[in-house]
Amino acid sequence: MSLVFSEDGLVGVIHLSPLPGSPGWAGDMDEVLEEALRDARALDHAGFSAMVIENFGDTPFHPERVEPVTVAAMSHILSALRAEFSNSSLGVNVLRNDAVAALSLAAVHDLEFIRINIHVGERLTDQGRIQGRAPETLRMRRDLGLDVAILADVGVKHALPVTAEELAFEASHAAGRGGASALIVTGMATGAGVNLRELDVVRTAAPETPVILGSGLGLSTPVELMRMADGAIVGSSIREDGRAGSPIDEVRAAEVREFWLTAREIPSASET
């Protein structure tokens, strides 16, 4: 299965610096915007056709609804990205779990996809218990008339299950009643590798839905894992020193992309 918003299945992550209203806000929106544009240009030069922004620097996150100023700041950045990268697919993840803000941004900026960390079920996080809002999310998408893909995490990182609910059960319901366009499987934390068995469980539970690696993709990722997935969201390994939040390293990004293409047996631009 292919991801309609990504030519080769890869999505590069732009980790935004702290935005206005967050504890780490440094007071210069122009600098935050320039950092985002710098990362986007590095991704574009490395061959990425899809990118997603997230308010990564806004820790500690609100569990659900973010402040209006956060949405305004992300909208400002998306406007600049859409203007410069009109041929790229753009998405947004409003941390920790604000699907309303994500869909609102998608409506204004004609985004191709949004990521929702907890779409169905319930998870225990450092923000407390967070409950999936799939009914509200799907109805809002319909009411806004949006053709935007919903990428839903299952077995969510930085979170624990509230009940003994099995991963297969969660994946089946996220893809089924939850109407997710694709399912994201991650490791336990940012940058952690995906467990092959868990990926297989999700693939088996939702065989008609694309499955995406949501963390840990790098030059040491097993080929078998990459071939089992339909796509990957990559953030940490393509940054300077391989550290989340650092600037994207264009050379590292290009190497990871070439590694992915080779493993997936996808011709690179130089071979076509």
N, C-alpha and C positions, 0 to 999 in steps of 0.2 A: 504493500500500500504506500502511496505517496502523499506528501503533505502539500496541499495546493498552494500554500503561502510560502513555500521554500523550494527552490529549484533542486537542491541537492540534499534536503532534509536537515540542514544545519541552521540553527538560530543563534546569533551572537548576542550576549547580554551586555547592556550598558548599565553599569552600577552608578547611579547618580550620587553625587556628594550630598551631604545633608541639605535639606530644603528649608525654606522659611517656616518657622514654627517648631522645628525639631530642636532637641537639645544641642546638637552639634552644629547648628546653622552658623556660618561664619560671616554672614552679612553681605555677600557679594553675589547676586544672582547672575550677573554677566559672566563671572568666573565659572559658576556651575554650568551654565549653558555652553561655554567654550570647551569645558572638559568633556561634556556629552558629545559635542560636535567632533572633537578630536578623536574620541573613541569610535564614533560612527565612521569617520573617514578611514581610520585604521582597519575597521571591519570591511568596509567597502573595497579598499585597496587589496585586502587579503582574499577577496573573492566571495565574501558572504552576501547573500541576496536577501536575508531576513535578519532583523534585529529587534530586540525587545528592551524597553527601558523599565527600570524598577527603582523605587525610592529606597535603595539599599542602605543609604546613610542615615535614614530617619529613625534609628534605634533609640530607645525602645519603641517598638511599633504599637500603634493602636490595634486592638484585636479585630475590629471590623471597620467602622466608619472613620476615615481620616478627616483632617481639618480642611475646610474650603481652601485655605491658602496652599495646601499641598496639591490639590487638584489644579488650582490656578497655575502653580509653578510647573507641574508636569505638562499642562496644556501648552504653556509657553515654549517648553523644550520640544514637544512633539510638533508644534507648528514650524519651528526652525528645521527639524529633521525632515518633515514632509516636503518642505520647500527645496531642500538641497538634495534629498535622496528620493526623488519622485518615482524611481523605478524599483525601489526596495520595498519589501513587505515590512510593515511596522506593527509592533504589538506593545502591550503594556501589562505590567503586573503591579497593582497597587497594594503594597504590603501593609498590614499582614494579610487582610482578606476582604478588601473592599471591592466587591464585584459591581456595585452601583457606580462607583467612581470610574472603574475600568470601562464599563459600558458607556458611560457618559462621554468619556474621552474618545472612545471608539466612534461614537456618533458624530462628534465634532470633527475628528481628524481622519475619518474614513479608514480606520485601522483594519488590518486583515485578521488579527487574532488578539485575544486576551488570555492571560494565565490566571487561574484561580487556584489557590493553594488548598482550600478546603471547600469542595463543591457539594459533596454529599457527606452524610454521617457527622461525626463529632470527634474533635481531637483535643487533647490536653497539651497546651503550649505554655511558653513562658509568659504569654499574655492572658493565661487562664483558659477556660474551656471556650472553644470556638465551634460553632455549629454551621454546617453547610447550608447555603441558601439557594439551592438549585431551583425550587419553585419560583421564587421571586426573580432570580436571574433570567430564567428562560422566558418568563412572562414579560420582563422588561425588554429583553432583546426583541421579542415579537412586537411589543407595543411601539418600539422605536424603529421598527422595520429594518433591522440591521442584518447584514449578511456577514457576520463576524464569527470566526471559529472560537470555540471555548476549549482551551487546553487545561485539563483538570488533573491536579496531582492526586495520586493514590499512594497510600503508605507514606504520608507526608513527612518530609524532613523537619528537623527541629520540633518534633511533636511525638506524642505517644497516643495510642488508641485508648479511648475511655472504657471500652468494653473489650471482650475477647473476640471481636468481629474479625473474621478472616480476610486476608488481602483479596482473595478471589471474590468474596461477597461484595466488598467495596468496589472493586473494579467492574464487576458485572452491573452493579446498580448505577455507577457513575456513567458508564457507557449506555446503559439501557434507559431506566427511568430518568436519570440525570441528564441525558441528552448531550453528553460531552462529545466534542468533535475529535479529540485525541486524549489519550491518557499519558500522564507523565510519571515515570518511576525514578526515584532518587535514592541516594544513600541516606545515611542518618543525619548528615549535616552538609553545609555548603562545601563543595569540592570533594565530598566522599564518593567513592565508586559505587555503582549499582551492583546489587547481588544478582548473579545470573539466574538463580532459582526463582527469585521474586519476579524478575522480568518474565520468565517462562510462565509463572502462575498468572500474571496479568494478561499475557498474550493468549493463554488458553481460555481464561475467563471471558475475554472480550475479543474474539477472533476477527470480528468485522471492523474493529476500531483501531486506528493507528496508535502505536505505542512509542513513546519518546523517552530517551535517556535524559534525565533532568539534572544530573550532577555527575562529576567525576570523569568526564571525557577528557582524555589526554593521550600522549604518545605511548603510554603503557597500558592503555585499555585493551582487553582481550578482543581479538578479531571476532570471535564467536559472539560476544556481547553486541558488538556494533552491527553484525549481520542479522541479529535477531530483532533489532529495533528498526523502526521506520524513520526515525529522525533523532536529533539530539539538540539540547540547549546547552551551550558551552559558555562558561563565564570565567572561572578561576584560572584554568590552565593556559589561557591565551593572554594573560596579563603579566606585567613585569614581575619577575620572581615567582610567578604562578600563584600570586596572592590576591584574593578577592578584594575589590575596592581599589587596587592599583590601576594605573593607566593600561590600556590594552597595548600589547606589543604586536605590531603588525607582522613581524617575522614569525613569532610564535603562533599567531593566529593562522597564518598561511600554512605553517607546518602541520598544525592540528587538522586543518581542513584537508590538506593533501593526504594525511594519514587516514582520515575518514573516507575520502574518495577511493583510495587504494583498497581499503578493507571492504568497502561496499561494492568495489569493481565498477565505479562510476567514472566515466572519462572526464578528465580535467579540461579546462579551456584550451590548453596547449595541445591536447590530443584530438580535438574536434575540428 
